[in-house]
């Protein structure tokens, strides 16, 4: 297993684990009648973590490709990262109801 595979695997495992933990705890708290001021932020952190995990994977991949001097793959992953950031910015700009 290469260093890139290990790094990406760790990022994905940690992201999914933290997200699942926050979502499960937030769900249990909301179903037991705990105020929304406690359960709501946990659910939001869980969803945000779940959405940020693929972005973190692309960032780690870009860094690993630059370290390995694989310039073609570094450029391609950097393009993907720019597209992800542009789509997030567009969602925030064009959907002001958030």
Beta strands, then each sheet from edge to edge (+ up, - down):
end
